[in-house]
Amino acid sequence: MTDQAHDHRQSKSPASGKVYLVGAGPGAAELITLRALHVLGRADVVLYDYLVNPRILRYARSGAELISLGQHGATRIWSQHEINEQMVALAQAGKTVVRLKGGDPAVFGRLADELDYLCEHGVAFEVVPGVTAASAMSAYAGIVLTERDAASAVALVTGQLSDQAPHERLDYRALAAFPGTLVFYMGVTTAHRWVPALIAAGKDPKTPAALVRRCSLPNQLVIRCALKEIPDQIRSRRLRPPALVVIGSVVTASDRRSWFEHLPLAGRSVLVTRPEGQAEELLWPLSELGADVLVQPAIRIEPPESWEPVDQAIARIGDFAWIVFSSSNGVQFFLNRLRDLGRDWRALGPCRLAAVGPGTARALAAYGLLCDLQPPRFTADDLARALKHLAMGQRVLLVRASRGRDVLREELAGVAAEVVQVVAYRSLDVERPDAQIARRLAEGRVDWVTVTSSAIARSLATLFGTDLAKAKLASISPITSGVLRQLGFEPAVEATAATMPSLIDAIVRFETTRSSDA
């Protein structure tokens, strides 16, 4: 241990907090490290740069304070001194602080400034590395930076320097003679200076180059050109940061090696509208297909206003031959309440369990319970038909939401000895959408909106009004499609089965067919 590290540890008081300087990766949320997720889940305060994917912030601890450090063209960008002071002040107040940076903190991320300031003030810290933009670009654009026959070295170069202009600080002769690949960070706005300087120093103006903007994100853009053409490409396309510039022969073969831009949903934006905590079943598969996934819950899920009816049903649970679950939420709320009352799954005794579909059956399986009945088609109507002869003359408990169709009780009432229906959770409309998502939808910059229940369909119509028609709607079932049509919206696709994978398949089939026809 160095003397500096020893002194730093000794100066930390027991009541002081700690600062984690964390790399958020190049853009795609799934490229963040496990260590980064772990410290995010413990943070009291998160100070994040505008380049950080907003989806990453979903992994912050519930109740953590999220502080944006500004965005170009939207809000004032914090100075480095302000950031340093805020980190120290929060840590000295006993807070656990995550300083969340795009890419890797140690690669052009002002890490040295922040570490020195934390050391000077005796604040404990840890650095959590992230995937830097150059390595991510190599993977996502198919530009192999150290291809054996073309480049045995890579130089990472900044196009922005703090004290002097780049042409006064960079050794262009050395860069021009460098026997490998050059990667310029933050060089878009200064390319009109450094490109001529590099050519004047001896670099062949015809050297292959590529500009890669928003690396690893669904709207990633790759422009291949010659070194001398870089400033014109930036100017004519009005290219803005964040972008990398790669220079070297490794760019030549990159076009055929690119995979990311050929994903079936590349360049498409999809709005997921499921309740908070349930978006992941669509979010991650859509992301893997290249989609830009936005999340705007249309409904929220809460406990019932009173547990008394559920508690009464649990008290006589042994009377029921069947317990019927019409959603995974019902499974979770009902079984968690059973456990809260001091009972476990043995209380279910000989009860048989029915689920409306595979998602509900999986929710039961998560509690170690197997489903006795699941209809071939995943609707309440089909579940009622399948149960009719099985539940004849028996007592049935229906576990449901606060709203929805009453088809199960109506169909079973005539054949069962008793049908008891309890509300295990409330489904409530979200009253106000996220302003940025509402703006994107209004401007026609959302390609798809997923509609996974009738309640969500009605809430979306209230939240967005006629702007909802500016996107294509993907419906989970004929019933949901019917509700959309009643509201004046025609779904573009409908899932062949009422499951999330089937809904995704419907979107992919539509996009694939459209691409083939183009």
C-alpha positions as CSV (number, residue, x, y, z in Angstrom):
1,M,0.0,0.0,0.0
2,T,1.3,3.4,-0.9
3,D,1.8,6.2,1.6
4,Q,-0.9,8.2,-0.2
5,A,-3.4,5.4,0.0
6,H,-2.6,4.8,3.7
7,D,-3.0,8.5,4.5
8,H,-6.3,8.6,2.5
9,R,-7.7,5.7,4.5
10,Q,-6.7,7.1,7.8
11,S,-8.3,10.4,7.1
12,K,-11.7,8.9,6.5
13,S,-14.0,9.4,9.5
14,P,-16.4,6.7,10.5
15,A,-19.4,8.9,9.6
16,S,-18.1,9.9,6.2
17,G,-19.5,8.5,3.0
18,K,-17.9,7.2,-0.1
19,V,-17.7,8.1,-3.8
20,Y,-17.8,5.5,-6.6
21,L,-16.5,6.8,-9.9
22,V,-18.4,4.5,-12.3
23,G,-18.2,3.9,-16.0
24,A,-21.7,3.5,-17.5
25,G,-20.3,2.2,-20.8
26,P,-20.7,3.6,-24.4
27,G,-24.5,3.8,-24.6
28,A,-26.3,0.4,-24.6
29,A,-27.6,-0.2,-21.1
30,E,-26.7,-3.9,-21.2
31,L,-23.0,-3.1,-21.5
32,I,-22.8,-1.8,-17.9
33,T,-20.8,-4.1,-15.5
34,L,-22.1,-6.1,-12.6
35,R,-20.0,-4.1,-10.2
36,A,-21.5,-0.9,-11.5
37,L,-25.1,-2.3,-11.0
38,H,-24.1,-3.4,-7.5
39,V,-23.0,0.1,-6.4
40,L,-25.9,1.8,-8.1
41,G,-28.2,-0.3,-6.0
42,R,-26.6,1.0,-2.9
43,A,-26.2,4.7,-3.8
44,D,-27.9,7.5,-1.9
45,V,-27.1,10.0,-4.7
46,V,-26.3,9.5,-8.4
47,L,-24.5,12.3,-10.3
48,Y,-24.8,11.4,-13.9
49,D,-23.6,12.7,-17.3
50,Y,-26.0,13.4,-20.2
51,L,-24.4,10.5,-22.2
52,V,-25.5,7.9,-19.6
53,N,-28.4,5.8,-21.0
54,P,-31.5,6.7,-18.9
55,R,-32.3,3.0,-18.7
56,I,-29.3,2.5,-16.5
57,L,-30.8,4.8,-13.9
58,R,-33.6,2.3,-13.4
59,Y,-31.1,0.2,-11.5
60,A,-30.5,2.9,-8.9
61,R,-31.8,2.2,-5.4
62,S,-35.5,3.2,-4.9
63,G,-35.5,6.6,-3.2
64,A,-32.0,7.5,-4.4
65,E,-31.5,11.1,-5.5
66,L,-30.7,11.3,-9.3
67,I,-28.9,14.5,-10.3
68,S,-28.2,15.3,-13.9
69,L,-25.0,17.3,-14.6
70,G,-26.5,19.1,-17.5
71,Q,-27.1,18.5,-21.2
72,H,-25.8,20.4,-24.2
73,G,-28.5,22.6,-25.7
74,A,-31.0,21.8,-23.0
75,T,-29.7,22.6,-19.5
76,R,-26.5,24.2,-18.2
77,I,-23.5,21.8,-18.0
78,W,-21.9,21.7,-14.6
79,S,-18.3,22.7,-14.4
80,Q,-15.7,20.2,-13.2
81,H,-15.1,22.3,-10.1
82,E,-18.8,22.2,-9.2
83,I,-18.9,18.4,-9.7
84,N,-15.9,18.0,-7.5
85,E,-17.4,20.1,-4.7
86,Q,-20.7,18.3,-4.9
87,M,-19.1,14.9,-4.6
88,V,-17.1,15.9,-1.5
89,A,-20.0,17.7,0.2
90,L,-22.3,14.7,-0.3
91,A,-19.7,12.2,1.0
92,Q,-18.9,14.4,4.0
93,A,-22.6,14.4,4.8
94,G,-22.3,10.6,5.0
95,K,-23.8,9.8,1.6
96,T,-22.9,7.0,-0.7
97,V,-22.3,8.7,-4.0
98,V,-22.1,7.3,-7.5
99,R,-20.5,9.6,-10.1
100,L,-21.8,7.9,-13.3
101,K,-19.8,8.7,-16.5
102,G,-20.3,7.6,-20.1
103,G,-17.7,5.1,-21.3
104,D,-14.8,4.4,-19.0
105,P,-13.8,7.0,-16.3
106,A,-10.1,6.6,-17.1
107,V,-10.4,7.3,-20.8
108,F,-10.8,11.0,-21.4
109,G,-13.2,11.2,-18.5
110,R,-11.4,13.8,-16.2
111,L,-10.8,11.0,-13.7
112,A,-7.5,12.4,-12.5
113,D,-9.1,15.7,-11.6
114,E,-11.7,14.0,-9.5
115,L,-9.4,11.6,-7.8
116,D,-7.0,14.3,-6.8
117,Y,-9.8,16.4,-5.4
118,L,-11.2,13.5,-3.4
119,C,-7.8,12.6,-2.1
120,E,-7.1,16.2,-1.0
121,H,-10.4,16.2,1.0
122,G,-9.9,12.8,2.5
123,V,-12.9,11.2,0.9
124,A,-13.0,7.4,0.4
125,F,-13.5,6.3,-3.2
126,E,-13.5,3.4,-5.6
127,V,-13.2,3.4,-9.4
128,V,-15.4,1.1,-11.3
129,P,-14.3,0.7,-15.0
130,G,-16.6,0.7,-17.9
131,V,-16.6,-0.3,-21.5
132,T,-14.9,2.5,-23.4
133,A,-16.3,3.8,-26.7
134,A,-13.4,2.6,-28.8
135,S,-13.7,-1.1,-27.9
136,A,-17.5,-1.0,-28.1
137,M,-17.2,0.7,-31.5
138,S,-14.9,-2.1,-32.6
139,A,-17.5,-4.7,-31.7
140,Y,-20.7,-2.9,-32.9
141,A,-19.3,-1.4,-36.2
142,G,-17.2,-4.4,-37.1
143,I,-14.0,-2.3,-37.1
144,V,-11.4,-4.6,-35.6
145,L,-8.9,-2.2,-34.2
146,T,-6.0,-4.6,-33.9
147,E,-6.5,-6.8,-36.9
148,R,-3.3,-8.9,-37.1
149,D,-2.3,-8.1,-40.7
150,A,-3.3,-4.4,-40.6
151,A,-2.6,-2.9,-37.2
152,S,-0.5,-4.1,-34.2
153,A,-1.2,-1.0,-32.1
154,V,-4.0,1.5,-31.3
155,A,-3.7,5.1,-30.3
156,L,-6.5,6.8,-28.4
157,V,-6.4,10.5,-29.2
158,T,-8.5,13.4,-27.8
159,G,-9.8,16.0,-30.1
160,Q,-10.5,18.3,-27.2
161,L,-7.8,19.6,-24.9
162,S,-8.3,21.7,-21.8
163,D,-5.7,24.4,-22.1
164,Q,-4.5,24.8,-25.7
165,A,-5.9,24.1,-29.1
166,P,-5.3,20.5,-30.4
167,H,-2.9,21.6,-33.1
168,E,-0.7,23.1,-30.5
169,R,-0.6,20.1,-28.2
170,L,-0.7,17.0,-30.4
171,D,2.4,15.6,-32.0
172,Y,1.0,15.2,-35.5
173,R,4.3,13.8,-37.0
174,A,4.2,11.0,-34.5
175,L,0.5,10.4,-35.1
176,A,1.0,10.4,-38.9
177,A,3.8,7.8,-38.5
178,F,2.0,5.7,-36.0
179,P,2.1,2.0,-37.1
180,G,-1.5,1.2,-36.3
181,T,-5.0,2.5,-35.8
182,L,-5.9,6.0,-34.7
183,V,-9.1,6.6,-32.7
184,F,-10.1,10.2,-32.1
185,Y,-12.5,10.9,-29.2
186,M,-14.4,14.2,-29.0
187,G,-13.0,15.2,-32.4
188,V,-16.1,16.1,-34.4
189,T,-16.2,19.8,-33.7
190,T,-12.5,20.2,-34.2
191,A,-12.0,17.9,-37.2
192,H,-11.5,20.9,-39.5
193,R,-8.3,21.6,-37.6
194,W,-6.8,18.2,-36.8
195,V,-7.5,16.5,-40.1
196,P,-5.5,19.0,-42.2
197,A,-2.8,19.0,-39.6
198,L,-2.5,15.2,-39.7
199,I,-2.3,15.3,-43.5
200,A,0.3,18.0,-43.5
201,A,2.4,15.9,-41.1
202,G,2.5,13.1,-43.7
203,K,-0.6,11.0,-43.3
204,D,-2.0,9.8,-46.6
205,P,-5.2,11.8,-47.3
206,K,-6.7,8.6,-48.8
207,T,-6.3,6.6,-45.6
208,P,-9.6,4.7,-44.9
209,A,-11.6,6.3,-42.1
210,A,-14.9,5.9,-40.3
211,L,-17.1,8.2,-38.2
212,V,-19.2,6.2,-35.7
213,R,-21.9,8.2,-33.9
214,R,-23.9,6.9,-30.9
215,C,-22.0,3.7,-30.7
216,S,-24.0,0.6,-29.5
217,L,-27.3,2.5,-29.5
218,P,-30.2,1.7,-31.9
219,N,-29.6,4.8,-33.9
220,Q,-25.9,4.1,-34.4
221,L,-24.5,5.7,-37.5
222,V,-21.4,4.5,-39.4
223,I,-20.0,6.7,-42.2
224,R,-17.0,5.3,-44.1
225,C,-14.8,7.7,-46.1
226,A,-11.2,8.8,-46.7
227,L,-9.3,10.8,-44.1
228,K,-9.4,14.0,-46.2
229,E,-13.3,13.7,-46.5
230,I,-13.9,13.7,-42.8
231,P,-14.6,17.5,-42.3
232,D,-16.9,17.5,-45.4
233,Q,-18.9,14.5,-44.1
234,I,-19.3,16.2,-40.7
235,R,-20.4,19.4,-42.3
236,S,-22.8,18.0,-44.9
237,R,-24.4,15.6,-42.5
238,R,-24.5,18.1,-39.7
239,L,-22.9,15.4,-37.5
240,R,-22.9,16.2,-33.8
241,P,-21.3,14.5,-30.8
242,P,-21.1,11.9,-29.4
243,A,-19.0,10.3,-32.2
244,L,-15.6,8.6,-32.7
245,V,-13.4,8.9,-35.7
246,V,-11.3,5.8,-36.7
247,I,-8.4,6.1,-39.1
248,G,-6.5,3.2,-40.6
249,S,-6.7,0.3,-43.0
250,V,-8.7,-1.7,-40.5
251,V,-11.8,0.3,-41.6
252,T,-11.6,-1.3,-45.1
253,A,-13.2,-4.6,-44.3
254,S,-15.6,-3.3,-41.7
255,D,-18.7,-3.1,-43.9
256,R,-19.1,-6.8,-44.4
257,R,-18.4,-7.5,-40.7
258,S,-21.0,-5.2,-39.3
259,W,-23.8,-7.1,-37.6
260,F,-25.5,-4.5,-35.4
261,E,-27.1,-2.4,-38.1
262,H,-28.6,-5.5,-39.7
263,L,-30.6,-6.5,-36.7
264,P,-34.4,-6.8,-37.6
265,L,-35.4,-3.9,-35.4
266,A,-32.3,-1.7,-35.9
267,G,-33.3,2.0,-36.1
268,R,-36.9,1.3,-34.8
269,S,-38.2,2.8,-31.5
270,V,-40.6,0.8,-29.4
271,L,-42.6,2.2,-26.5
272,V,-43.2,-0.4,-23.7
273,T,-46.3,0.4,-21.6
274,R,-46.4,-2.3,-19.0
275,P,-46.5,-1.4,-15.3
276,E,-43.3,-0.5,-13.5
277,G,-41.2,-3.5,-12.7
278,Q,-42.8,-5.6,-15.5
279,A,-41.3,-3.9,-18.6
280,E,-38.2,-6.2,-18.7
281,E,-40.1,-9.1,-20.3
282,L,-40.3,-6.9,-23.4
283,L,-37.5,-4.5,-22.9
284,W,-34.5,-6.8,-23.1
285,P,-35.7,-9.0,-26.0
286,L,-36.6,-5.9,-28.1
287,S,-33.2,-4.4,-27.3
288,E,-31.4,-7.6,-28.5
289,L,-33.2,-7.2,-31.8
290,G,-31.8,-3.7,-32.2
291,A,-34.8,-1.6,-31.1
292,D,-34.6,1.7,-29.2
293,V,-36.8,0.8,-26.3
294,L,-38.7,3.5,-24.4
295,V,-40.6,2.8,-21.2
296,Q,-43.8,4.6,-20.2
297,P,-46.0,2.6,-17.9
298,A,-49.7,3.2,-18.7
299,I,-51.0,1.6,-15.5
300,R,-49.6,1.1,-12.0
301,I,-50.2,-1.9,-9.8
302,E,-51.0,-1.4,-6.1
303,P,-52.4,-3.6,-3.2
304,P,-56.2,-3.6,-2.7
305,E,-57.8,-0.9,-0.6
306,S,-58.7,-3.6,1.9
307,W,-57.2,-7.1,2.4
308,E,-60.2,-8.3,4.3
309,P,-61.9,-10.2,1.4
310,V,-58.6,-11.9,0.5
311,D,-57.9,-12.7,4.2
312,Q,-61.4,-14.2,4.5
313,A,-60.8,-16.4,1.5
314,I,-57.4,-17.5,2.8
315,A,-59.0,-18.4,6.2
316,R,-61.1,-20.9,4.4
317,I,-58.7,-21.9,1.7
318,G,-59.2,-25.6,2.3
319,D,-62.8,-25.3,1.2
320,F,-61.9,-24.6,-2.4
321,A,-61.2,-27.3,-5.0
322,W,-59.8,-24.8,-7.5
323,I,-57.9,-21.5,-7.2
324,V,-57.9,-19.6,-10.5
325,F,-55.4,-17.0,-11.3
326,S,-56.0,-14.6,-14.2
327,S,-52.6,-12.8,-14.1
328,S,-49.1,-13.1,-12.7
329,N,-49.8,-10.0,-10.5
330,G,-52.6,-12.0,-8.9
331,V,-50.3,-14.8,-8.2
332,Q,-47.7,-12.6,-6.5
333,F,-50.1,-10.5,-4.4
334,F,-52.2,-13.5,-3.3
335,L,-49.3,-15.8,-2.4
336,N,-47.3,-13.0,-0.7
337,R,-50.4,-12.2,1.4
338,L,-50.7,-15.8,2.4
339,R,-47.1,-15.7,3.6
340,D,-47.7,-12.3,5.4
341,L,-50.5,-14.0,7.3
342,G,-48.0,-16.6,8.7
343,R,-48.9,-19.4,6.4
344,D,-47.0,-21.2,3.6
345,W,-47.9,-23.3,0.5
346,R,-49.0,-26.2,2.6
347,A,-52.1,-24.2,3.3
348,L,-53.2,-24.8,-0.3
349,G,-53.5,-28.5,0.6
350,P,-55.4,-30.4,-2.2
351,C,-56.4,-27.2,-4.0
352,R,-55.9,-27.4,-7.8
353,L,-54.4,-24.4,-9.5
354,A,-55.5,-22.9,-12.9
355,A,-53.7,-20.1,-14.8
356,V,-54.9,-18.1,-17.8
357,G,-51.6,-18.4,-19.7
358,P,-47.9,-19.3,-19.6
359,G,-46.8,-16.0,-17.9
360,T,-49.2,-16.7,-15.0
361,A,-48.0,-20.4,-14.9
362,R,-44.4,-19.2,-14.7
363,A,-45.3,-16.9,-11.8
364,L,-46.7,-19.9,-9.9
365,A,-43.6,-21.9,-10.7
366,A,-41.5,-19.1,-9.2
367,Y,-43.2,-20.0,-5.9
368,G,-42.6,-23.8,-6.5
369,L,-46.2,-24.4,-7.5
370,L,-47.2,-26.3,-10.6
371,C,-50.2,-25.3,-12.7
372,D,-52.9,-28.0,-13.0
373,L,-54.8,-26.3,-15.8
374,Q,-53.8,-23.8,-18.6
375,P,-56.1,-23.4,-21.6
376,P,-54.7,-23.9,-25.1
377,R,-55.5,-20.3,-25.9
378,F,-54.6,-17.8,-23.3
379,T,-57.9,-15.9,-22.7
380,A,-60.4,-15.8,-19.8
381,D,-63.0,-17.2,-22.2
382,D,-60.9,-20.3,-23.0
383,L,-60.0,-20.8,-19.3
384,A,-63.7,-20.6,-18.4
385,R,-64.6,-23.3,-21.0
386,A,-61.8,-25.6,-19.8
387,L,-62.9,-25.2,-16.2
388,K,-66.6,-25.7,-16.7
389,H,-66.7,-29.5,-16.6
390,L,-63.8,-29.8,-14.2
391,A,-65.2,-27.5,-11.5
392,M,-68.8,-28.8,-11.8
393,G,-70.4,-29.0,-8.3
394,Q,-67.1,-27.7,-6.6
395,R,-66.1,-24.5,-4.9
396,V,-63.9,-22.2,-6.9
397,L,-61.8,-19.2,-5.8
398,L,-61.1,-16.5,-8.5
399,V,-58.1,-14.3,-7.8
400,R,-58.2,-11.1,-10.0
401,A,-57.5,-7.4,-10.5
402,S,-59.7,-4.5,-9.5
403,R,-60.9,-4.2,-13.1
404,G,-61.4,-6.4,-16.1
405,R,-64.0,-8.6,-17.7
406,D,-66.2,-10.8,-15.4
407,V,-66.3,-13.7,-17.8
408,L,-64.9,-16.3,-15.4
409,R,-67.5,-15.7,-12.6
410,E,-70.3,-15.5,-15.1
411,E,-69.4,-18.7,-16.9
412,L,-68.7,-20.7,-13.7
413,A,-71.6,-19.5,-11.6
414,G,-74.1,-21.9,-13.3
415,V,-72.0,-25.0,-12.8
416,A,-69.9,-24.6,-9.6
417,A,-71.2,-25.1,-6.1
418,E,-69.8,-21.8,-5.1
419,V,-67.7,-19.1,-6.8
420,V,-65.8,-16.6,-4.6
421,Q,-64.1,-13.8,-6.3
422,V,-61.4,-11.6,-4.6
423,V,-59.5,-8.6,-5.7
424,A,-55.8,-9.2,-4.9
425,Y,-54.5,-6.0,-6.5
426,R,-55.6,-2.7,-8.0
427,S,-54.9,-1.7,-11.6
428,L,-54.8,2.1,-11.8
429,D,-54.2,4.5,-14.7
430,V,-51.0,6.5,-14.8
431,E,-52.2,10.1,-14.9
432,R,-49.3,11.9,-16.6
433,P,-46.8,10.7,-19.2
434,D,-43.1,11.5,-19.2
435,A,-42.8,14.8,-21.0
436,Q,-39.9,13.6,-23.3
437,I,-41.8,10.5,-24.4
438,A,-45.0,12.5,-25.0
439,R,-43.0,14.9,-27.2
440,R,-41.4,12.1,-29.2
441,L,-44.8,10.5,-29.8
442,A,-46.4,13.9,-30.8
443,E,-43.5,14.5,-33.3
444,G,-43.9,11.0,-34.8
445,R,-40.6,9.8,-33.5
446,V,-41.9,6.6,-32.0
447,D,-42.4,3.7,-34.4
448,W,-44.2,1.2,-32.2
449,V,-46.4,1.2,-29.0
450,T,-47.0,-2.1,-27.3
451,V,-50.5,-2.6,-25.9
452,T,-50.6,-5.6,-23.6
453,S,-54.1,-5.3,-22.0
454,S,-57.4,-3.6,-22.4
455,A,-56.7,-1.5,-19.4
456,I,-53.5,-0.3,-20.9
457,A,-55.3,0.5,-24.2
458,R,-57.8,2.7,-22.4
459,S,-55.1,4.4,-20.4
460,L,-52.9,5.1,-23.4
461,A,-55.8,6.7,-25.2
462,T,-56.2,9.1,-22.2
463,L,-52.5,9.7,-21.8
464,F,-51.7,10.6,-25.4
465,G,-55.0,11.2,-27.2
466,T,-54.8,11.3,-31.0
467,D,-51.0,11.3,-30.9
468,L,-51.2,7.6,-30.2
469,A,-52.2,7.1,-33.9
470,K,-48.8,8.5,-34.9
471,A,-47.2,5.2,-34.0
472,K,-48.0,1.7,-35.0
473,L,-49.8,-0.2,-32.3
474,A,-48.9,-3.8,-31.4
475,S,-51.8,-5.6,-29.7
476,I,-51.5,-8.6,-27.4
477,S,-54.9,-10.2,-28.3
478,P,-58.2,-9.9,-30.2
479,I,-59.9,-8.6,-27.1
480,T,-57.3,-5.8,-26.7
481,S,-57.5,-5.1,-30.4
482,G,-61.3,-4.7,-30.1
483,V,-60.9,-2.2,-27.3
484,L,-58.4,-0.2,-29.4
485,R,-60.8,-0.1,-32.3
486,Q,-63.6,1.1,-30.0
487,L,-61.3,3.9,-29.0
488,G,-60.6,4.8,-32.6
489,F,-57.2,3.2,-33.1
490,E,-56.4,0.4,-35.5
491,P,-53.6,-2.0,-34.4
492,A,-50.9,-2.6,-37.0
493,V,-50.2,-6.1,-35.7
494,E,-51.8,-8.6,-33.3
495,A,-50.0,-11.4,-31.5
496,T,-51.0,-14.9,-32.6
497,A,-50.9,-15.9,-28.9
498,A,-51.4,-13.7,-25.9
499,T,-47.7,-13.8,-24.9
500,M,-44.9,-11.3,-24.9
501,P,-42.7,-13.4,-27.3
502,S,-45.6,-13.7,-29.7
503,L,-46.1,-9.9,-29.6
504,I,-42.4,-9.3,-30.4
505,D,-42.6,-11.8,-33.2
506,A,-45.6,-9.9,-34.7
507,I,-43.5,-6.7,-34.7
508,V,-40.5,-8.4,-36.3
509,R,-42.6,-10.1,-39.0
510,F,-44.1,-6.7,-39.9
511,E,-40.7,-5.0,-40.1
512,T,-39.1,-7.9,-42.0
513,T,-41.9,-8.0,-44.6
514,R,-41.6,-4.2,-45.0
515,S,-37.9,-4.4,-45.5
516,S,-38.3,-7.2,-48.1
517,D,-40.9,-5.2,-50.0
518,A,-38.7,-2.0,-50.0
